[in-house]
């Protein structure tokens, strides 16, 4: 794939640090204190900063670089591929517009008072492609943890399927064993057709 650039490919580090700061203040009100940490929060907590860069986006798929650091020290911690539900429910239109503009998915929904739920489908490994290796500052072919899941959001008793995701993690951030430790066992029988689509998306877009 080479490093993808288009009109969406612009860094929003300072904006999203601000968004996360604001969202953090709203999280305690919007969701129970014991809720699962968002990936953006884990990256910020582990490495001291967080930013998001949209590498590619169309109506169906978004590819993004979730990173820590800045300048030459900027390192991709999660290479995230998102397959949006088709169609997006009209009740999520405002949040979806913010996400399409570059918002971090979990933080946007949490700040809007939604509960974020994940159905974990698969943990595995994927070798770093030249593109991912460049973003992560690792050698091409380095084994990386891969996480596939479906993300639903809940508000006022209504459950909405928003997206299915593949997240490929930097080896200094998360391993397969750590994914299992954090999220528990996968639901092997859940949505096999989604796993097939996610694998195909990752094969195509993570080159």
ROSE-4610 file (N, C-alpha, C; in Angstrom, 1 decimal, always signed):
// ROSE-4610
residu = [X/X/X/X/X/X/X/X/X/X/X/X/X/X/X/X/X/X/X/X/X/X/X/X/X/X/X/X/X/X/X/X/X/X/X/X/X/X/X/X/X/X/X/X/X/X/X/X/X/X/X/X/X/X/X/X/X/X/X/X/X/X/X/X/X/X/X/X/X/X/X/X/X/X/X/X/X/X/X/X/X/X/X/X/X/X/X/X/X/X/X/X/X/X/X/X/X/X/X/X/X/X/X/X/X/X/X/X/X/X/X/X/X/X/X/X/X/X/X/X/X/X/X/X/X/X/X/X/X/X/X/X/X/X/X/X/X/X/X/X/X/X/X/X/X/X/X/X/X/X/X/X/X/X/X/X/X/X/X/X/X/X/X/X/X/X/X/X/X/X/X/X/X/X/X/X/X/X/X/X/X/X/X/X/X/X/X/X/X/X/X/X/X/X/X/X/X/X/X/X/X/X/X/X/X/X/X/X/X/X/X/X/X/X/X/X/X/X/X/X/X/X/X/X/X/X/X/X/X/X/X/X/X/X/X/X/X/X/X/X/X/X/X/X/X/X/X/X/X/X/X/X/X/X/X/X/X/X/X/X/X/X/X/X/X/X/X/X/X/X/X/X/X/X/X/X/X/X/X/X/X/X/X/X/X/X/X/X/X/X/X/X/X/X/X/X/X/X/X/X/X/X/X/X/X/X/X/X/X/X/X/X/X/X/X/X/X/X/X/X/X/X/X/X/X/X/X/X/X/X/X/X/X/X/X/X/X/X/X/X/X/X/X/X/X/X/X/X/X/X/X/X/X/X/X/X/X/X/X/X/X/X/X/X/X/X/X/X/X/X/X/X/X/X/X/X/X/X/X/X/X/X/X/X/X/X/X/X/X/X/X/X/X/X/X/X/X/X/X/X/X/X/X/X/X/X/X/X/X/X/X/X/X/X/X/X/X/X/X/X/X/X/X/X/X/X/X/X/X/X/X/X/X/X/X/X/X/X/X/X/X/X/X/X/X/X/X/X/X/X/X/X/X/X/X/X/X/X/X/X/X/X/X/X/X/X/X/X/X/X/X/X/X/X/X/X/X/X/X/X/X/X/X/X/X/X/X/X/X/X/X/X/X/X/X/X/X/X/X/X/X/X/X/X/X/X/X/X/X/X/X/X/X/X/X/X/X/X/X/X/X/X/X/X/X/X/X/X/X/X/X/X/X/X/X/X/X/X/X/X/X/X/X/X/X/X/X/X/X/X/X/X/X/X/X/X/X/X/X/X/X/X/X/X/X/X/X/X/X/X/X/X/X/X/X/X/X/X/X/X/X/X/X/X/X/X/X/X/X/X/X/X/X/X/X/X/X/X/X/X/X/X/X/X/X/X/X/X/X/X/X/X/X/X/X/X/X/X/X/X/X]
num = [1/1/1/2/2/2/3/3/3/4/4/4/5/5/5/6/6/6/7/7/7/8/8/8/9/9/9/10/10/10/11/11/11/12/12/12/13/13/13/14/14/14/15/15/15/16/16/16/17/17/17/18/18/18/19/19/19/20/20/20/21/21/21/22/22/22/23/23/23/24/24/24/25/25/25/26/26/26/27/27/27/28/28/28/29/29/29/30/30/30/31/31/31/32/32/32/33/33/33/34/34/34/35/35/35/36/36/36/37/37/37/38/38/38/39/39/39/40/40/40/41/41/41/42/42/42/43/43/43/44/44/44/45/45/45/46/46/46/47/47/47/48/48/48/49/49/49/50/50/50/51/51/51/52/52/52/53/53/53/54/54/54/55/55/55/56/56/56/57/57/57/58/58/58/59/59/59/60/60/60/61/61/61/62/62/62/63/63/63/64/64/64/65/65/65/66/66/66/67/67/67/68/68/68/69/69/69/70/70/70/71/71/71/72/72/72/73/73/73/74/74/74/75/75/75/76/76/76/77/77/77/78/78/78/79/79/79/80/80/80/81/81/81/82/82/82/83/83/83/84/84/84/85/85/85/86/86/86/87/87/87/88/88/88/89/89/89/90/90/90/91/91/91/92/92/92/93/93/93/94/94/94/95/95/95/96/96/96/97/97/97/98/98/98/99/99/99/100/100/100/101/101/101/102/102/102/103/103/103/104/104/104/105/105/105/106/106/106/107/107/107/108/108/108/109/109/109/110/110/110/111/111/111/112/112/112/113/113/113/114/114/114/115/115/115/116/116/116/117/117/117/118/118/118/119/119/119/120/120/120/121/121/121/122/122/122/123/123/123/124/124/124/125/125/125/126/126/126/127/127/127/128/128/128/129/129/129/130/130/130/131/131/131/132/132/132/133/133/133/134/134/134/135/135/135/136/136/136/137/137/137/138/138/138/139/139/139/140/140/140/141/141/141/142/142/142/143/143/143/144/144/144/145/145/145/146/146/146/147/147/147/148/148/148/149/149/149/150/150/150/151/151/151/152/152/152/153/153/153/154/154/154/155/155/155/156/156/156/157/157/157/158/158/158/159/159/159/160/160/160/161/161/161/162/162/162/163/163/163/164/164/164/165/165/165/166/166/166/167/167/167/168/168/168/169/169/169/170/170/170/171/171/171/172/172/172/173/173/173/174/174/174/175/175/175/176/176/176/177/177/177/178/178/178/179/179/179/180/180/180/181/181/181/182/182/182/183/183/183/184/184/184/185/185/185/186/186/186/187/187/187/188/188/188/189/189/189/190/190/190/191/191/191/192/192/192/193/193/193/194/194/194/195/195/195/196/196/196/197/197/197/198/198/198/199/199/199/200/200/200/201/201/201/202/202/202/203/203/203/204/204/204/205/205/205/206/206/206/207/207/207]
x = [+0.9/+0.0/+0.9/+2.0/+2.7/+2.0/+2.6/+2.0/+0.9/-0.3/-1.5/-1.7/-1.9/-2.2/-3.4/-4.3/-5.4/-6.0/-7.1/-7.6/-7.9/-8.0/-8.3/-7.0/-5.9/-4.7/-4.0/-4.4/-3.8/-3.8/-2.7/-2.5/-3.3/-4.0/-4.8/-4.4/-3.1/-2.6/-3.1/-2.9/-3.3/-4.8/-5.6/-7.0/-7.5/-7.0/-7.5/-7.0/-5.9/-5.5/-6.5/-6.9/-7.9/-9.3/-9.6/-10.9/-10.9/-9.7/-9.6/-9.7/-9.1/-9.1/-10.6/-11.3/-12.7/-13.5/-13.3/-14.0/-13.8/-12.5/-12.2/-13.1/-13.4/-14.2/-15.7/-16.1/-17.5/-17.7/-16.6/-16.7/-17.3/-16.8/-17.3/-18.8/-19.3/-20.8/-21.5/-20.9/-21.7/-21.7/-20.7/-20.6/-20.2/-20.4/-20.0/-18.5/-18.1/-16.6/-15.8/-16.4/-15.7/-15.6/-16.0/-16.0/-14.6/-14.6/-13.3/-12.6/-11.3/-10.6/-10.6/-10.7/-10.6/-9.2/-9.0/-7.7/-6.9/-7.6/-6.9/-6.4/-7.2/-6.7/-5.6/-5.6/-4.5/-3.2/-3.2/-2.0/-1.5/-2.4/-2.0/-1.4/-2.1/-1.6/-0.3/+0.0/+1.2/+2.4/+2.1/+3.2/+3.2/+2.2/+2.2/+1.6/+1.2/+0.5/-0.3/-1.2/-2.0/-2.5/-2.4/-2.9/-3.5/-4.2/-4.8/-4.6/-4.2/-4.0/-4.8/-5.7/-6.5/-5.7/-5.4/-4.6/-5.4/-6.6/-7.5/-8.9/-9.9/-11.3/-12.2/-13.2/-14.3/-15.6/-16.7/-18.0/-18.0/-17.1/-17.2/-16.1/-14.9/-13.7/-12.9/-12.4/-11.4/-10.1/-9.0/-7.7/-7.0/-6.6/-6.0/-4.7/-3.9/-2.7/-2.9/-3.0/-3.2/-1.8/-1.3/+0.2/+0.4/+1.7/+2.2/+3.4/+3.7/+4.9/+4.6/+5.6/+5.5/+6.8/+6.7/+7.8/+8.5/+9.8/+10.6/+10.3/+9.7/+9.4/+8.0/+7.3/+5.9/+5.9/+5.3/+5.3/+3.8/+3.5/+2.2/+2.1/+1.1/+0.9/-0.2/-1.2/-2.3/-2.6/-2.5/-2.9/-4.3/-5.3/-6.7/-7.4/-8.1/-9.0/-10.4/-11.3/-12.7/-13.6/-14.5/-15.5/-16.8/-17.3/-18.6/-19.8/-20.7/-22.0/-22.7/-23.3/-24.0/-25.5/-26.4/-26.0/-25.8/-25.3/-25.1/-26.5/-26.9/-28.2/-28.3/-29.4/-29.6/-29.4/-29.6/-29.5/-28.0/-27.1/-25.6/-25.0/-25.8/-25.3/-24.4/-24.7/-23.8/-22.5/-22.5/-21.2/-20.4/-21.1/-20.4/-19.7/-20.4/-19.8/-18.5/-18.5/-17.2/-16.2/-16.5/-15.6/-15.0/-15.9/-15.4/-14.5/-14.7/-13.8/-12.5/-12.3/-11.1/-11.1/-12.3/-12.5/-12.1/-11.7/-11.4/-12.7/-13.0/-14.4/-14.9/-14.1/-14.6/-14.7/-13.8/-13.9/-15.1/-15.4/-16.5/-17.8/-18.0/-19.2/-19.3/-18.2/-18.2/-18.6/-18.0/-18.3/-19.7/-20.4/-21.8/-22.7/-22.2/-23.0/-23.4/-22.8/-23.0/-22.1/-22.6/-21.8/-21.2/-19.9/-19.2/-19.0/-19.5/-19.4/-18.7/-17.9/-17.1/-17.5/-17.7/-17.8/-16.4/-15.6/-14.3/-14.4/-13.9/-14.0/-12.7/-11.6/-10.3/-9.1/-8.2/-6.8/-5.9/-4.9/-3.9/-2.7/-1.9/-0.7/-0.7/-0.1/+0.1/+1.5/+2.2/+3.6/+3.5/+4.3/+4.3/+4.6/+3.7/+4.0/+5.0/+5.5/+6.4/+5.8/+4.5/+3.8/+3.7/+3.2/+3.1/+4.4/+5.4/+6.8/+7.3/+7.1/+7.6/+6.9/+5.6/+4.8/+5.2/+5.5/+5.8/+7.3/+8.1/+9.6/+10.1/+9.6/+10.0/+10.4/+11.0/+11.4/+10.2/+10.2/+9.1/+9.2/+8.0/+8.0/+7.9/+8.0/+7.9/+6.5/+6.4/+5.1/+4.3/+3.1/+2.3/+1.0/+0.5/-0.8/-1.9/-2.9/-4.0/-5.3/-6.2/-7.4/-8.6/-9.6/-10.8/-12.0/-12.8/-14.0/-15.1/-16.3/-17.4/-17.7/-17.9/-18.2/-19.7/-20.4/-21.7/-21.8/-22.7/-22.9/-24.3/-24.5/-25.7/-26.1/-27.4/-27.9/-29.4/-29.9/-31.3/-31.9/-31.2/-31.7/-31.7/-31.2/-31.1/-29.6/-29.5/-28.2/-28.0/-26.9/-26.6/-25.3/-25.2/-24.0/-23.3/-22.1/-21.5/-20.4/-19.6/-18.5/-17.9/-17.1/-16.3/-14.8/-13.9/-12.6/-11.5/-10.4/-9.1/-8.1/-7.5/-6.5/-5.2/-4.1/-2.8/-1.9/-1.3/-0.7/+0.9/+1.5/+2.9/+3.4/+4.5/+4.9/+5.3/+5.6/+5.9/+4.6/+3.5/+2.2/+1.4/+0.9/+0.1/+0.5/+0.5/+0.7/-0.6/-0.6/-1.8/-2.1/-1.1/-1.4/-2.0/-1.6/-2.1/-3.5/-3.8/-5.2/-6.1/-5.7/-6.6/-6.7/-5.7/-5.7/-6.7/-6.6/-7.5/-8.9/-9.2/-10.5/-11.2/-10.4/-11.0/-11.1/-11.8/-11.9/-12.7/-12.3/-13.1/-14.4/-15.3/-16.5/-16.3/-15.8/-15.4/-16.6/-17.8/-18.9/-19.6/-19.2/-19.9/-19.5/-20.5/-20.3/-19.1/-19.1/-17.9/-17.8/-18.9/-18.8/-18.1/-18.2/-17.5/-16.0/-15.6/-14.2/-13.6/-14.3/-13.9/-13.7/-14.7/-14.6/-13.5/-13.3/-12.2/-10.8/-10.7/-9.4/-9.1/-10.1/-9.9/-9.6/-10.2/-9.9/-8.5/-8.1/-6.7/-5.7/-6.0/-5.0/-4.9/-6.0/-6.0/-5.4/-5.7/-5.4/-4.2/-3.7/-2.5/-1.2/-1.2/+0.0/+1.2]
y = [-1.2/+0.0/+1.2/+1.6/+2.8/+3.7/+4.7/+5.6/+6.4/+6.2/+6.8/+8.2/+9.1/+10.4/+10.8/+11.6/+12.1/+13.3/+13.8/+15.0/+14.8/+13.6/+13.3/+13.1/+13.0/+12.6/+13.8/+14.2/+15.3/+15.0/+15.4/+15.1/+16.1/+15.5/+16.3/+16.1/+16.0/+15.7/+16.7/+18.0/+18.9/+19.0/+18.9/+18.9/+17.8/+16.6/+15.4/+15.2/+15.8/+15.8/+16.7/+17.8/+18.6/+17.9/+17.2/+16.4/+15.4/+14.7/+13.6/+14.2/+15.4/+16.1/+16.4/+17.0/+17.3/+16.1/+15.0/+13.8/+13.1/+13.3/+12.6/+13.2/+14.5/+15.1/+14.7/+14.3/+13.9/+12.4/+11.7/+10.2/+9.8/+10.4/+10.0/+10.2/+11.2/+11.5/+10.5/+10.3/+9.6/+8.1/+7.5/+6.1/+5.7/+4.4/+4.0/+4.1/+4.3/+4.4/+3.2/+2.0/+0.8/+0.4/+1.3/+1.0/+0.7/+0.0/-0.4/+0.8/+0.9/+2.0/+2.0/+3.1/+3.2/+3.1/+2.6/+2.5/+3.8/+4.9/+6.2/+6.5/+6.1/+6.4/+5.5/+4.2/+3.3/+3.8/+4.3/+4.8/+6.0/+7.0/+8.2/+7.8/+6.9/+6.5/+5.7/+4.9/+4.2/+5.0/+5.9/+6.6/+8.1/+8.6/+10.0/+10.9/+10.5/+11.3/+10.5/+11.1/+10.4/+11.3/+10.8/+11.6/+10.6/+11.1/+10.3/+11.0/+10.2/+10.6/+9.7/+10.3/+9.6/+9.4/+8.1/+7.8/+7.6/+7.1/+6.8/+6.7/+7.2/+7.1/+7.1/+6.3/+6.4/+6.1/+5.9/+5.6/+4.4/+3.4/+2.1/+1.8/+2.4/+2.0/+3.3/+3.2/+4.3/+3.6/+4.1/+3.6/+4.7/+4.4/+5.5/+5.0/+6.0/+5.8/+6.4/+5.6/+6.0/+6.1/+7.2/+7.3/+8.0/+7.9/+8.7/+9.5/+10.5/+11.3/+12.4/+13.0/+14.1/+14.2/+14.7/+14.9/+13.6/+13.5/+12.3/+11.2/+11.6/+10.7/+10.1/+10.5/+10.0/+8.6/+7.7/+6.3/+5.7/+5.0/+4.4/+3.3/+3.4/+2.4/+1.4/+1.9/+1.0/+1.5/+0.6/+0.8/+0.2/+1.1/+0.8/+0.8/-0.3/-0.3/-0.5/+0.4/+0.4/+0.2/-0.8/-1.0/-0.5/+0.6/+1.2/+0.3/+0.2/-0.4/+0.3/-0.5/+0.0/-0.3/+0.7/+2.2/+2.5/+3.7/+4.2/+4.7/+4.3/+4.7/+6.2/+6.8/+8.2/+8.8/+8.0/+8.5/+8.7/+8.2/+8.4/+9.4/+10.1/+11.0/+12.1/+12.7/+13.7/+13.2/+12.1/+11.5/+11.0/+10.4/+9.9/+11.0/+12.1/+13.3/+13.7/+13.7/+14.0/+13.0/+11.7/+10.7/+10.7/+11.0/+11.1/+12.3/+13.3/+14.5/+14.2/+13.0/+12.7/+12.3/+12.3/+12.0/+10.5/+10.4/+9.0/+8.4/+7.2/+6.7/+6.5/+5.8/+5.6/+6.9/+7.8/+9.1/+9.9/+9.9/+10.7/+10.2/+8.8/+8.3/+8.4/+8.2/+8.3/+9.8/+10.8/+12.2/+12.5/+11.8/+12.1/+11.2/+10.5/+9.8/+8.4/+7.9/+6.5/+5.5/+4.3/+3.2/+2.5/+2.3/+1.6/+0.1/-0.8/-2.2/-2.9/-3.9/-4.6/-6.1/-6.7/-8.2/-8.6/-9.3/-9.7/-10.9/-10.8/-11.9/-12.8/-12.1/-12.9/-12.1/-12.8/-12.3/-13.1/-12.5/-13.2/-12.4/-12.8/-12.0/-11.7/-10.6/-10.2/-9.7/-10.0/-9.5/-8.0/-7.2/-5.8/-5.6/-5.0/-4.6/-3.4/-3.1/-2.0/-0.7/-0.5/+0.7/+0.8/-0.3/-0.3/-0.3/-1.0/-0.9/+0.5/+1.2/+2.6/+3.5/+3.3/+4.1/+3.7/+2.4/+1.9/+1.9/+2.3/+2.3/+0.9/-0.1/-1.5/-2.1/-3.3/-3.9/-4.5/-4.5/-5.2/-6.6/-7.3/-8.7/-8.9/-7.9/-8.0/-8.5/-9.6/-10.0/-9.0/-8.7/-7.7/-8.3/-8.0/-8.4/-7.8/-8.7/-8.2/-8.5/-7.6/-7.7/-7.4/-8.3/-8.0/-8.0/-7.0/-6.9/-6.1/-6.2/-5.4/-4.4/-3.1/-2.1/-1.6/-1.8/-1.3/-0.2/+0.7/+1.8/+1.8/+2.2/+2.0/+3.4/+3.8/+5.0/+4.9/+5.2/+5.2/+3.9/+2.8/+1.4/+1.0/+1.8/+1.4/+1.0/-0.1/-0.6/-0.4/+0.2/+0.4/-0.2/-1.0/-1.5/-0.4/+0.0/+1.1/+0.7/-0.3/-0.6/-2.0/-2.5/-3.7/-3.2/-3.6/-3.1/-4.2/-3.9/-4.6/-3.6/-3.9/-3.1/-3.9/-3.3/-4.0/-3.1/-3.8/-3.0/-3.1/-2.0/-2.0/-3.0/-3.7/-4.7/-4.2/-2.9/-2.4/-1.9/-2.0/-1.6/-2.8/-3.6/-4.8/-6.0/-7.1/-8.5/-9.2/-10.4/-11.2/-11.6/-12.0/-12.4/-11.3/-10.1/-8.9/-8.6/-8.8/-8.6/-9.5/-10.8/-11.8/-11.4/-11.0/-10.6/-9.4/-8.5/-7.3/-7.5/-8.2/-8.3/-9.7/-10.7/-12.0/-12.8/-13.9/-14.9/-14.2/-14.6/-14.2/-15.1/-14.5/-15.3/-15.9/-17.1/-17.8/-17.9/-18.1/-18.4/-17.2/-16.0/-14.8/-14.2/-14.0/-13.3/-13.7/-15.0/-15.4/-14.7/-14.2/-13.5/-12.1/-11.6/-10.3/-10.5/-11.7/-12.0/-12.1/-12.8/-12.9/-11.5/-10.6/-9.3/-8.5/-8.6/-7.9/-8.4/-9.7/-10.2/-9.7/-9.7/-9.2/-7.7/-7.0/-5.5/-5.3/-6.0/-5.9/-6.3/-7.4/-7.8/-6.8/-6.1/-5.1/-3.7/-3.3/-1.9/-1.8/-2.9/-2.9/-3.3/-3.2/-3.6/-2.7]
z = [+0.0/+0.0/+0.0/+0.2/+0.4/+1.4/+1.9/+2.8/+2.1/+2.6/+1.9/+2.3/+1.3/+1.6/+0.8/+1.3/+0.6/+1.4/+1.0/+1.7/+3.1/+3.6/+5.0/+5.8/+5.1/+5.7/+6.3/+7.5/+8.1/+9.6/+10.3/+11.7/+12.5/+13.6/+14.4/+15.9/+16.1/+17.5/+18.5/+18.3/+19.4/+19.5/+18.4/+18.5/+19.3/+19.1/+19.7/+21.1/+21.5/+22.9/+23.6/+23.0/+23.6/+23.7/+22.6/+22.7/+23.8/+23.9/+24.9/+26.3/+26.5/+27.8/+28.1/+27.2/+27.4/+27.6/+26.8/+26.9/+28.3/+28.8/+30.1/+31.2/+31.1/+32.1/+32.0/+30.8/+30.6/+30.8/+30.7/+30.8/+32.1/+33.2/+34.5/+34.7/+34.0/+34.1/+33.1/+31.9/+30.9/+31.1/+31.7/+31.8/+33.2/+33.6/+34.9/+35.1/+36.3/+36.6/+36.2/+36.2/+36.0/+34.5/+33.6/+32.2/+31.7/+30.6/+30.0/+29.4/+29.6/+29.0/+27.5/+26.9/+25.5/+25.0/+23.7/+23.2/+23.2/+22.9/+23.0/+24.4/+25.4/+26.8/+27.1/+26.7/+27.0/+26.3/+25.1/+24.4/+25.2/+25.5/+26.2/+27.6/+28.3/+29.6/+29.6/+28.5/+28.4/+27.9/+27.0/+26.3/+26.5/+27.2/+27.6/+26.6/+25.5/+24.5/+23.6/+22.8/+21.9/+20.7/+19.5/+18.4/+17.4/+16.4/+15.4/+14.0/+13.0/+11.7/+10.8/+10.0/+9.1/+7.8/+7.4/+6.3/+5.0/+5.2/+4.1/+4.6/+3.8/+4.2/+3.0/+3.0/+2.0/+2.8/+2.1/+2.8/+3.6/+3.2/+3.9/+4.9/+4.6/+5.4/+5.8/+7.0/+7.4/+7.9/+7.5/+7.9/+8.7/+9.9/+10.7/+11.5/+11.8/+12.6/+14.0/+15.0/+16.3/+16.9/+17.3/+17.6/+18.9/+19.4/+20.5/+20.0/+20.7/+20.3/+19.3/+18.8/+17.8/+17.0/+15.8/+14.9/+14.7/+14.8/+14.5/+15.5/+16.7/+17.7/+17.6/+16.6/+16.5/+16.0/+16.8/+16.5/+16.5/+15.5/+15.4/+16.5/+17.4/+18.4/+18.0/+17.2/+16.6/+15.2/+14.3/+12.9/+12.9/+12.7/+12.9/+11.5/+11.2/+10.0/+10.5/+10.0/+10.5/+9.3/+9.4/+8.4/+9.0/+8.5/+9.1/+8.7/+9.7/+9.4/+8.2/+7.4/+6.3/+6.3/+6.4/+6.5/+8.0/+8.3/+9.6/+10.1/+11.3/+11.8/+11.9/+11.5/+11.6/+13.0/+14.0/+15.4/+15.7/+14.9/+15.1/+14.2/+13.4/+12.4/+12.9/+14.0/+14.5/+14.9/+15.7/+16.1/+14.9/+13.9/+12.8/+12.0/+11.9/+11.2/+11.9/+13.2/+13.9/+13.7/+13.7/+13.4/+12.0/+11.0/+9.6/+9.5/+10.3/+10.3/+11.0/+11.6/+12.2/+13.7/+14.2/+15.7/+16.0/+17.2/+17.8/+18.2/+17.6/+17.7/+19.2/+20.0/+21.3/+22.1/+22.0/+22.7/+22.3/+21.0/+20.5/+21.1/+21.0/+21.6/+23.1/+23.8/+25.2/+25.6/+24.9/+25.2/+25.0/+24.1/+23.7/+24.6/+25.6/+26.6/+26.2/+25.2/+24.8/+25.6/+25.8/+26.3/+25.1/+25.1/+24.0/+24.4/+23.5/+23.7/+22.6/+22.9/+21.9/+22.0/+20.8/+20.7/+20.1/+20.9/+20.5/+19.6/+18.4/+17.4/+17.2/+17.3/+17.0/+17.5/+18.1/+18.4/+17.5/+17.0/+16.2/+15.9/+15.0/+14.6/+13.1/+12.8/+11.4/+11.3/+10.2/+10.0/+9.5/+10.0/+9.6/+8.2/+7.5/+6.1/+6.0/+4.9/+4.8/+5.3/+5.0/+5.4/+6.9/+7.5/+9.0/+9.7/+9.1/+9.7/+9.8/+8.7/+8.6/+9.7/+9.9/+10.8/+12.3/+12.5/+13.8/+14.2/+13.2/+13.4/+13.8/+13.1/+13.3/+12.0/+12.0/+10.8/+10.1/+8.8/+8.0/+8.3/+8.5/+8.9/+10.4/+11.2/+12.6/+13.0/+13.8/+14.2/+15.1/+14.7/+15.5/+15.9/+17.1/+17.6/+16.7/+16.4/+15.6/+16.4/+16.4/+17.2/+16.3/+16.2/+15.4/+16.3/+16.2/+17.0/+16.3/+16.9/+16.4/+17.6/+17.2/+18.1/+18.0/+19.1/+19.3/+20.3/+20.1/+21.1/+21.6/+22.9/+23.6/+24.2/+24.0/+24.7/+24.9/+26.0/+26.3/+26.0/+26.3/+26.1/+24.6/+23.7/+22.3/+22.0/+21.2/+20.8/+19.3/+19.0/+17.6/+17.2/+16.1/+15.6/+14.8/+15.1/+14.4/+13.4/+13.9/+13.0/+13.4/+12.5/+12.8/+12.5/+13.4/+13.4/+13.4/+12.7/+12.9/+13.5/+14.6/+15.2/+15.2/+14.6/+14.6/+15.5/+16.5/+17.6/+17.5/+17.9/+18.0/+19.1/+18.9/+19.8/+21.2/+21.3/+22.7/+23.3/+22.6/+23.2/+23.7/+22.8/+23.1/+22.4/+23.1/+22.5/+22.5/+21.8/+21.8/+23.2/+24.0/+25.4/+26.2/+26.0/+26.7/+26.2/+24.9/+24.5/+25.2/+25.3/+25.9/+27.4/+28.0/+29.4/+29.7/+28.8/+29.0/+28.6/+27.5/+27.0/+27.2/+27.7/+27.9/+26.6/+26.7/+25.6/+24.4/+23.2/+22.1/+21.9/+21.2/+20.9/+19.5/+19.5/+18.3/+17.3/+17.8/+16.9/+16.5/+16.9/+16.6/+15.2/+14.4/+13.1/+12.3/+11.9/+11.1/+9.8/+9.2/+8.0/+8.2/+9.4/+9.7/+9.7/+10.3/+10.4/+9.0/+8.1/+6.7/+6.0/+6.2/+5.6/+6.2/+7.6/+8.2/+7.8/+7.6/+7.2/+5.7/+4.9/+3.5/+3.5/+4.4/+4.5/+4.9/+5.9/+6.4/+5.4/+4.6/+3.6/+2.5/+2.2/+1.1/+1.6/+2.8/+3.2/+4.1/+4.6/+5.5/+4.8/+3.5/+2.7/+3.0]
